[in-house]
Amino acid sequence: MTDNTTISRKSLFQYSFLAIPLAFAGLPLYIHVPDFYATTLGLSLSGIGIVIILVRVFDAVQDPMIGVFCDLYNDKRPLIIFIASLMMALGFFLLFHPQESLGLAGLAISLVLATTAYSMMTINLNALGSTWSQDGVQKNRITSWREAFGLIGLIIAAVLPGIITFDQYSYVLILFLVLGFTIFMLWNKKHKKYDALINLRNKNNKDTIKLHELLLPSNKWFFGIYFISTLASAIPAVLMVFFTRDLLGAEQYTGAFLLIYFLSGACGMSVWLTIAKRSSKLISWALAMLLAATTFVWAFFLQPDDVWQYALICVLSGIALGGELSLPPAILSELIDAQDKTRNTSFLFSILAFLSKTALALGSGIAFLILGVTSFSPATQNDSEALLALSFTYALAPCIIKVCAALGLLSWLRKLKQRNDHAYSSGYNSSFGGQHDA
């Protein structure tokens, strides 16, 4: 752990590499799995859909419980991550080597193993990153490196299905898990001394979680803004395939668009780091939201074959993605330090994970409910009215929601500024979320 010294790139690499295999548990589970099970085992799409919905609900609800458990056993985080790595490896192996006799039950078991392992690893990796340093600039670097490696993992996960088969896919994940955990343990070996201090400070604080003490006004502002912003991002995420295929007529470029988007996000993180240093994380986050809204709104006006225009939108909105991925965890980490809630780090990060998954589920529901009452029909010839409905749902509605999130953040900033809170200014001297909470 370091408070004021600069963390080496080697240490950041060792800590962040595990985010690559973690990313595999996002994209393939909800994009490739339905088609794989429908075509390989001949299972009904309705049955697959019901299983995925139930697993998503279970996955979201269990996050806070995992957070509580991991806070109680914060001195066992490396062991928890090791167990979770084994669970993820087993889950993915079973997922892409299905037993026909198990049918939907086999799918459910595999998904529960993989998603539970994902939650355990993500919550603990985030918690370790949060307690690594109390310096605001270093917190930015920690989250940016971790999220950048996560985006690299997403890129690999998106490209691999076009190169190898899905039964080989699980072996690639297992290889990355072994490599990632080995590198992570090199990092952990250097930080055991600080971990021991944290555990000593927390061992007498394993009391019952009191939500009214954790959900202070600043936390409510933060979590509320994060949920609305994530909801805005979730809607186009579930509709991208429909938009590129049914409106742009560019289904063959969907993978390229995703690659451009994620690469731009990874490259753009340094931009938001610089802005955060010169202003604050909150201002940087607000600017990222506004950039996302003002660039993505142009997708509403695209017409068939506007491939290059859409690629440019992917670049600019991808840069905004870099800020929206890296800044919120760093802000939450500073809130935890300001409120002296280190003993509840896992629980608070589990709330972040819960809100992210809930927003994705709600975004999917909203998107398909809106399109369900229109004349739009996937993978068919649609009239101009149906395509307008798709454009509105995919681009305009999310931008309206994103602007609402940005306005909420600016309102919170105004409250902080009125009481001379340093959260809106540069430097680490931040008291936001502390005793005089806004």
KARA-V549137 format. One record per residue. RES is the residue in one letter. SS is DSSP state (H for helix, E for strand, - for the rest). Layout:
res->RES ss->SS
res->RES ss->SS
//
This chain:
res->M ss->-
res->T ss->E
res->D ss->-
res->N ss->-
res->T ss->-
res->T ss->-
res->I ss->-
res->S ss->-
res->R ss->H
res->K ss->H
res->S ss->H
res->L ss->H
res->F ss->H
res->Q ss->H
res->Y ss->H
res->S ss->H
res->F ss->-
res->L ss->-
res->A ss->H
res->I ss->H
res->P ss->H
res->L ss->H
res->A ss->H
res->F ss->H
res->A ss->H
res->G ss->H
res->L ss->H
res->P ss->H
res->L ss->H
res->Y ss->H
res->I ss->H
res->H ss->H
res->V ss->H
res->P ss->H
res->D ss->H
res->F ss->H
res->Y ss->H
res->A ss->H
res->T ss->H
res->T ss->H
res->L ss->-
res->G ss->-
res->L ss->-
res->S ss->-
res->L ss->H
res->S ss->H
res->G ss->H
res->I ss->H
res->G ss->H
res->I ss->H
res->V ss->H
res->I ss->H
res->I ss->H
res->L ss->H
res->V ss->H
res->R ss->H
res->V ss->H
res->F ss->H
res->D ss->H
res->A ss->H
res->V ss->H
res->Q ss->H
res->D ss->H
res->P ss->H
res->M ss->H
res->I ss->H
res->G ss->H
res->V ss->H
res->F ss->H
res->C ss->H
res->D ss->H
res->L ss->H
res->Y ss->-
res->N ss->H
res->D ss->H
res->K ss->H
res->R ss->H
res->P ss->H
res->L ss->H
res->I ss->H
res->I ss->H
res->F ss->H
res->I ss->H
res->A ss->H
res->S ss->H
res->L ss->H
res->M ss->H
res->M ss->H
res->A ss->H
res->L ss->H
res->G ss->H
res->F ss->H
res->F ss->H
res->L ss->H
res->L ss->H
res->F ss->H
res->H ss->-
res->P ss->-
res->Q ss->-
res->E ss->-
res->S ss->-
res->L ss->-
res->G ss->-
res->L ss->H
res->A ss->H
res->G ss->H
res->L ss->H
res->A ss->H
res->I ss->H
res->S ss->H
res->L ss->H
res->V ss->H
res->L ss->H
res->A ss->H
res->T ss->H
res->T ss->H
res->A ss->H
res->Y ss->H
res->S ss->H
res->M ss->H
res->M ss->H
res->T ss->H
res->I ss->H
res->N ss->H
res->L ss->H
res->N ss->H
res->A ss->H
res->L ss->H
res->G ss->H
res->S ss->H
res->T ss->H
res->W ss->H
res->S ss->E
res->Q ss->-
res->D ss->-
res->G ss->H
res->V ss->H
res->Q ss->H
res->K ss->H
res->N ss->H
res->R ss->H
res->I ss->H
res->T ss->H
res->S ss->H
res->W ss->H
res->R ss->H
res->E ss->H
res->A ss->H
res->F ss->H
res->G ss->H
res->L ss->H
res->I ss->H
res->G ss->H
res->L ss->H
res->I ss->H
res->I ss->H
res->A ss->H
res->A ss->H
res->V ss->H
res->L ss->H
res->P ss->-
res->G ss->-
res->I ss->-
res->I ss->-
res->T ss->-
res->F ss->H
res->D ss->H
res->Q ss->H
res->Y ss->H
res->S ss->H
res->Y ss->H
res->V ss->H
res->L ss->H
res->I ss->H
res->L ss->H
res->F ss->H
res->L ss->H
res->V ss->H
res->L ss->H
res->G ss->H
res->F ss->H
res->T ss->H
res->I ss->H
res->F ss->H
res->M ss->H
res->L ss->H
res->W ss->H
res->N ss->H
res->K ss->H
res->K ss->H
res->H ss->-
res->K ss->H
res->K ss->H
res->Y ss->H
res->D ss->H
res->A ss->H
res->L ss->H
res->I ss->H
res->N ss->H
res->L ss->H
res->R ss->H
res->N ss->H
res->K ss->-
res->N ss->-
res->N ss->-
res->K ss->-
res->D ss->-
res->T ss->-
res->I ss->-
res->K ss->-
res->L ss->H
res->H ss->H
res->E ss->H
res->L ss->H
res->L ss->-
res->L ss->-
res->P ss->H
res->S ss->H
res->N ss->H
res->K ss->H
res->W ss->H
res->F ss->H
res->F ss->H
res->G ss->H
res->I ss->H
res->Y ss->H
res->F ss->H
res->I ss->H
res->S ss->H
res->T ss->H
res->L ss->H
res->A ss->H
res->S ss->H
res->A ss->H
res->I ss->H
res->P ss->H
res->A ss->H
res->V ss->H
res->L ss->H
res->M ss->H
res->V ss->H
res->F ss->H
res->F ss->H
res->T ss->H
res->R ss->H
res->D ss->H
res->L ss->H
res->L ss->-
res->G ss->-
res->A ss->-
res->E ss->H
res->Q ss->H
res->Y ss->H
res->T ss->H
res->G ss->H
res->A ss->H
res->F ss->H
res->L ss->H
res->L ss->H
res->I ss->H
res->Y ss->H
res->F ss->H
res->L ss->H
res->S ss->H
res->G ss->H
res->A ss->H
res->C ss->H
res->G ss->H
res->M ss->H
res->S ss->H
res->V ss->H
res->W ss->H
res->L ss->H
res->T ss->H
res->I ss->H
res->A ss->H
res->K ss->H
res->R ss->H
res->S ss->-
res->S ss->-
res->K ss->H
res->L ss->H
res->I ss->H
res->S ss->H
res->W ss->H
res->A ss->H
res->L ss->H
res->A ss->H
res->M ss->H
res->L ss->H
res->L ss->H
res->A ss->H
res->A ss->H
res->T ss->H
res->T ss->H
res->F ss->H
res->V ss->H
res->W ss->H
res->A ss->H
res->F ss->H
res->F ss->H
res->L ss->-
res->Q ss->-
res->P ss->-
res->D ss->-
res->D ss->-
res->V ss->H
res->W ss->H
res->Q ss->H
res->Y ss->H
res->A ss->H
res->L ss->H
res->I ss->H
res->C ss->H
res->V ss->H
res->L ss->H
res->S ss->H
res->G ss->H
res->I ss->H
res->A ss->H
res->L ss->H
res->G ss->H
res->G ss->H
res->E ss->H
res->L ss->H
res->S ss->H
res->L ss->H
res->P ss->H
res->P ss->H
res->A ss->H
res->I ss->H
res->L ss->H
res->S ss->H
res->E ss->H
res->L ss->H
res->I ss->H
res->D ss->H
res->A ss->H
res->Q ss->-
res->D ss->-
res->K ss->-
res->T ss->H
res->R ss->H
res->N ss->H
res->T ss->H
res->S ss->H
res->F ss->H
res->L ss->H
res->F ss->H
res->S ss->H
res->I ss->H
res->L ss->H
res->A ss->H
res->F ss->H
res->L ss->H
res->S ss->H
res->K ss->H
res->T ss->H
res->A ss->H
res->L ss->H
res->A ss->H
res->L ss->H
res->G ss->H
res->S ss->H
res->G ss->H
res->I ss->H
res->A ss->H
res->F ss->H
res->L ss->H
res->I ss->H
res->L ss->H
res->G ss->H
res->V ss->-
res->T ss->-
res->S ss->-
res->F ss->-
res->S ss->-
res->P ss->-
res->A ss->-
res->T ss->-
res->Q ss->-
res->N ss->-
res->D ss->-
res->S ss->H
res->E ss->H
res->A ss->H
res->L ss->H
res->L ss->H
res->A ss->H
res->L ss->H
res->S ss->H
res->F ss->H
res->T ss->H
res->Y ss->H
res->A ss->H
res->L ss->H
res->A ss->H
res->P ss->H
res->C ss->H
res->I ss->H
res->I ss->H
res->K ss->H
res->V ss->H
res->C ss->H
res->A ss->H
res->A ss->H
res->L ss->H
res->G ss->H
res->L ss->H
res->L ss->H
res->S ss->H
res->W ss->H
res->L ss->H
res->R ss->H
res->K ss->H
res->L ss->H
res->K ss->H
res->Q ss->H
res->R ss->-
res->N ss->-
res->D ss->-
res->H ss->H
res->A ss->H
res->Y ss->H
res->S ss->-
res->S ss->-
res->G ss->-
res->Y ss->-
res->N ss->-
res->S ss->-
res->S ss->-
res->F ss->-
res->G ss->-
res->G ss->-
res->Q ss->-
res->H ss->-
res->D ss->-
res->A ss->-
//
